[in-house]
């Protein structure tokens, strides 16, 4: 999953900190290569893809970038992929980042974690490790990953990390193939293993705009059924809404396109050294191989974060947008337009609001509002 573990933190800061820009949160995609072939993935490439191997940042380039981002105040770092351990020298750049004092979260499928890797992580523990569990049974798991033997390797990694008391969390992408096992996955993680478990059902098209992952996306009704099936999850949504429901922007910034922490307190770097507002954005990028991070942060990302909307859509004045997930990057991927609302996200948000008993204020012509003919 691509979601940053600091997303809620970033959203809260963005509402308050337009004039206090500090690049606190980094997401670095070390590779797009992966040893699995997950049916729903938005960015996986074959593990031996020679083109990618030649184009990925070198260790020395990673070290220089880590020097630059920490000098500007970066504190939290997410390493993601592809599969992070598919990058040959990942532990070298990870250790360098640790020595720079960064608080590091690792996103991994776990299948390349050996005893040697687990021992190393025990010596140099991250802030958090998140393993994606694609199914509770071998049949379901490997229908998704399409790699025989991957289920056993994932389970082995989970137990290796638990034995070393590393800060492990489990998560899953809820899709059509594994939806029948979600409840049991949660029980397995929380009750049998004593681990935190979360799920994400917001499947995206691939970065090349292929819609193949969408064949495995749950319906909006199924997504909200998963919420309703978990009282704790519904309670968390309720608390989230108490904190973030309402206008995304303060009144003086209603015309801004971006409403996340991108360019305000967070940024992303892809495997080839391109700086962007987030990992899903495949549009505007800044080449860190040719230019400095400081210039990219102070000029490029600042200008991007201040980009204005070009037209009014139903998203602009929507007060349940925090539950939606719609953002310019999702608009780019699914509609080829950063301002065009993604219908799937919109419908999920309205169904969630209804389930929570939240009033939905008029926000334009919206087919998912009860009074759509009156513009909500």
C-alpha positions in Angstrom: 0.0 0.0 0.0 1.2 3.5 -0.8 -0.5 5.4 2.0 1.8 7.4 4.3 1.6 6.5 8.0 1.7 10.2 8.7 -1.3 11.1 6.5 -3.6 12.3 9.4 -0.7 14.2 10.9 -0.1 16.0 7.5 -3.8 16.8 7.0 -4.0 18.5 10.4 -0.8 20.4 9.9 -1.9 21.6 6.4 -4.9 23.3 7.9 -2.7 25.4 10.2 0.7 25.8 8.7 0.6 27.5 5.3 3.3 29.9 6.4 5.4 27.4 8.4 6.7 25.1 5.7 9.1 22.5 7.0 9.7 19.2 5.1 9.1 17.0 8.1 7.7 13.9 6.3 9.5 12.1 3.4 8.3 9.1 1.4 11.1 7.5 -0.6 10.3 4.8 -3.2 13.6 3.0 -3.4 12.5 0.7 -6.3 9.4 -0.2 -8.3 10.7 -3.7 -8.8 9.1 -6.4 -6.8 9.4 -10.2 -6.4 5.6 -10.5 -6.3 3.1 -9.9 -9.2 0.1 -8.6 -7.2 -3.0 -8.2 -9.4 -4.1 -4.9 -7.8 -0.7 -3.2 -7.6 -0.3 0.3 -9.1 3.5 0.4 -9.6 5.2 -3.1 -9.5 7.8 -4.0 -12.1 9.6 -7.4 -12.5 12.3 -7.9 -10.0 15.0 -8.2 -12.6 13.8 -5.4 -14.8 17.1 -4.2 -16.3 15.9 -0.8 -17.3 14.9 0.0 -13.8 18.1 -1.5 -12.3 20.1 0.9 -14.5 17.9 4.0 -13.7 17.5 3.7 -9.9 19.4 6.0 -7.6 22.8 4.6 -6.4 23.7 4.3 -2.8 25.8 7.4 -3.0 23.0 9.4 -4.5 20.7 8.2 -1.7 23.3 9.3 0.9 23.5 12.8 -0.6 19.7 13.2 -0.7 19.5 12.0 2.9 22.1 14.6 3.9 20.1 17.3 2.1 16.6 16.5 3.5 17.8 16.2 7.1 19.6 19.5 6.8 16.3 21.0 5.9 14.5 19.5 8.9 13.1 16.2 7.8 12.3 13.9 10.7 9.9 11.1 9.5 10.9 8.9 6.6 8.8 6.2 4.9 10.7 3.7 2.7 8.4 2.0 0.2 8.4 0.3 -3.2 7.9 -1.9 -5.2 9.5 -4.1 -2.6 12.2 -2.3 -0.6 14.3 -5.4 -0.1 14.5 -5.9 -3.8 16.9 -3.0 -3.8 20.3 -4.7 -3.5 21.9 -2.3 -1.0 18.7 -1.3 0.8 20.2 -2.0 4.3 23.1 0.3 3.5 20.9 3.3 2.8 18.6 2.4 5.6 21.5 2.4 8.1 22.7 5.7 6.8 19.2 7.1 7.3 19.1 5.7 10.8 22.5 7.3 11.6 21.1 10.7 10.4 18.5 10.4 13.2 15.4 9.8 11.0 12.4 8.0 12.4 11.8 5.3 9.7 8.8 3.3 8.7 9.3 0.4 6.4 6.6 -0.8 4.0 7.3 -4.4 2.8 5.6 -7.6 1.7 8.0 -9.4 4.0 8.8 -12.3 1.6 12.5 -11.3 1.3 13.1 -10.9 5.1 15.5 -13.7 6.2 16.9 -14.4 9.6 19.9 -12.3 8.7 17.8 -9.3 7.7 15.6 -9.7 10.8 18.7 -9.8 13.0 20.0 -6.7 11.3 16.8 -4.8 11.9 16.9 -5.9 15.5 20.3 -4.2 15.8 19.1 -1.1 13.9 15.3 -1.1 14.7 13.0 1.1 12.7 10.2 3.2 14.1 7.7 0.8 12.5 7.5 -2.0 10.0 4.3 -2.7 8.1 3.8 -6.0 6.3 1.0 -6.4 3.9 -0.9 -9.6 4.4 -2.9 -10.4 1.2 -4.9 -13.3 2.6 -5.2 -15.5 5.6 -5.0 -18.7 3.5 -2.3 -19.7 1.0 -4.9 -20.1 -1.7 -6.2 -16.5 -1.4 -2.8 -15.0 -0.7 -1.2 -16.5 -3.8 -4.2 -15.8 -6.0 -3.3 -12.2 -5.4 0.6 -12.4 -5.5 0.7 -15.0 -8.3 4.0 -16.3 -6.8 4.0 -19.9 -5.4 5.6 -20.1 -2.0 5.1 -16.4 -1.2 2.6 -17.1 1.5 5.0 -19.2 3.6 7.8 -16.6 3.2 5.4 -13.9 4.4 4.3 -15.9 7.4 7.9 -16.7 8.2 8.9 -13.0 8.1 6.0 -12.1 10.4 7.2 -14.6 13.0 10.9 -13.6 12.6 10.0 -10.0 13.5 7.7 -10.9 16.3 10.3 -13.1 17.9 12.7 -10.2 17.9 10.0 -7.9 19.3 10.3 -5.4 16.4 7.6 -2.8 16.0 5.5 -4.8 13.5 2.0 -3.9 12.1 0.0 -5.9 9.6 -2.3 -4.5 7.0 -4.1 -5.5 3.8 -5.5 -4.2 0.6 -9.2 -5.2 0.7 -10.1 -6.4 -2.8 -12.6 -8.8 -4.4 -10.3 -11.8 -4.0 -9.7 -11.5 -0.3 -12.8 -9.7 1.0 -14.2 -12.9 2.5 -11.1 -13.3 4.7 -10.8 -9.7 6.0 -12.5 -10.4 9.3 -10.3 -13.5 10.0 -7.2 -11.6 9.0 -8.0 -9.0 11.6 -8.7 -11.6 14.2 -5.5 -13.4 13.4 -3.4 -10.2 13.6 -5.0 -8.8 16.7 -6.0 -11.8 18.8 -3.5 -14.5 17.8 -0.4 -12.3 17.2 -1.2 -9.2 19.3 -0.5 -6.9 16.4 -2.2 -3.7 15.1 -4.1 -4.4 11.9 -5.6 -2.0 9.3 -7.0 -2.2 5.8 -7.3 0.0 2.8 -9.8 -0.5 0.0 -9.0 2.5 -2.1 -7.5 0.9 -5.2 -5.9 3.1 -7.8 -5.1 2.7 -11.5 -1.5 2.0 -12.3 0.9 4.8 -12.7 0.9 4.2 -16.5 -2.9 4.8 -16.3 -3.7 1.2 -16.9 -7.1 0.4 -15.2 -6.3 -3.3 -14.7 -6.2 -2.9 -10.8 -9.8 -1.6 -10.9 -11.1 -5.0 -11.8 -10.4 -6.0 -8.2 -11.8 -2.9 -6.5 -14.6 -3.4 -4.1 -17.9 -1.6 -4.7 -18.5 1.5 -2.6 -21.2 -0.4 -0.7 -18.7 -3.2 0.1 -16.1 -0.7 1.3 -18.6 0.8 3.8 -19.8 -2.6 4.8 -16.2 -3.4 5.9 -16.4 -0.2 8.0 -19.7 -1.2 9.6 -18.4 -4.7 10.3 -15.8 -3.3 12.6 -17.1 -1.2 15.5 -13.5 0.0 16.3 -13.0 1.2 12.7 -16.4 3.0 12.8 -15.4 4.7 16.1 -12.1 5.8 14.5 -14.0 7.2 11.6 -16.2 9.1 14.0 -13.2 10.6 15.8 -11.6 11.4 12.5 -14.7 13.3 11.4 -14.9 15.3 14.6 -11.3 16.5 14.0 -11.3 17.0 10.2 -14.9 17.2 9.0 -15.6 20.6 7.5 -13.8 22.8 4.9 -10.5 21.4 4.0 -8.9 24.9 3.5 -9.2 28.0 5.6 -11.3 30.7 3.9 -8.3 32.5 2.5 -7.1 29.4 0.7 -10.3 28.0 -0.8 -9.0 28.3 -4.3 -6.0 26.0 -3.8 -5.8 22.8 -5.7 -3.9 20.7 -3.2 -5.3 20.1 0.3 -2.9 17.5 1.7 0.4 18.1 3.4 2.3 17.8 0.1 4.6 20.8 -0.4 3.7 22.1 3.1 5.2 19.5 5.4 5.7 16.4 3.2 7.2 15.3 -0.1 8.0 12.2 -2.1 11.0 10.9 -4.0 10.8 8.2 -6.6 13.4 5.5 -7.4 15.0 7.7 -10.1 15.6 10.8 -8.0 12.5 12.8 -9.0 11.0 15.0 -6.2 7.2 15.3 -6.3 4.3 16.3 -4.1 3.4 12.6 -3.5 4.2 9.2 -4.8 0.9 8.9 -6.8 1.6 12.1 -8.7 3.2 11.4 -12.1 2.9 14.9 -13.4 5.2 17.6 -12.1 8.6 16.5 -10.9 12.0 18.0 -9.9 15.2 16.1 -10.8 17.4 15.7 -7.6 20.2 14.3 -9.7 20.6 17.6 -11.4 19.4 20.1 -8.7 19.4 20.5 -5.0 16.6 19.4 -2.6 16.6 22.9 -1.0 15.8 24.5 -4.3 13.2 21.9 -5.1 11.5 22.4 -1.7 11.7 26.1 -1.6 10.7 26.9 -5.2 9.3 23.9 -7.0 7.1 22.3 -4.3 6.1 25.7 -2.9 4.8 26.8 -6.3 3.1 23.5 -6.8 1.4 23.6 -3.4 0.1 27.1 -4.2 -1.4 26.0 -7.5 -5.0 27.3 -8.0 -8.1 25.5 -9.1 -9.2 26.4 -12.6 -13.0 25.7 -12.1 -15.6 24.9 -9.5 -16.4 21.3 -9.0 -18.4 19.6 -6.3 -15.2 18.8 -4.4 -14.3 22.5 -3.8 -16.9 23.1 -1.1 -17.5 19.5 0.1 -17.2 19.3 3.8 -16.8 15.5 3.9 -13.8 15.5 1.7 -11.5 14.3 4.5 -13.4 10.9 4.3 -13.1 10.7 0.6 -9.5 10.3 -0.5 -10.0 12.4 -3.6 -7.0 14.4 -4.4 -5.3 15.9 -7.6 -3.1 12.8 -7.9 -6.1 10.4 -7.9 -7.9 12.7 -10.4 -4.8 12.5 -12.6 -4.6 8.7 -12.5 -8.3 7.9 -12.9 -9.6 10.7 -15.0 -6.5 12.3 -16.6 -7.6 15.5 -14.8 -6.4 16.6 -11.3 -9.7 18.5 -10.7 -12.2 15.9 -12.0 -13.9 14.1 -9.1 -13.3 10.4 -8.9 -16.8 8.9 -8.7 -15.7 5.9 -6.6 -14.2 8.0 -3.8 -17.1 10.4 -3.8 -19.7 7.6 -3.4 -17.7 6.0 -0.6 -17.5 9.3 1.3 -21.2 9.9 1.0 -22.0 6.3 2.1 -19.7 6.7 5.1 -21.2 10.0 6.0 -24.7 8.4 5.9 -23.5 5.5 8.1 -22.1 8.0 10.6 -25.2 10.1 10.6 -23.3 13.2 9.3 -25.2 16.0 7.6 -24.0 16.8 4.1 -24.1 20.5 3.3 -24.8 21.6 -0.3 -21.6 21.6 -2.3 -22.7 21.6 -6.0 -24.3 19.2 -8.4 -23.6 15.8 -6.8 -25.3 12.6 -7.9 -24.6 11.0 -4.5 -26.5 13.6 -2.4 -30.1 12.8 -1.6 -31.2 16.1 -3.1 -29.0 15.9 -6.2 -31.5 17.8 -8.4 -31.2 20.8 -6.1 -27.4 20.6 -6.2 -27.2 18.7 -2.9 
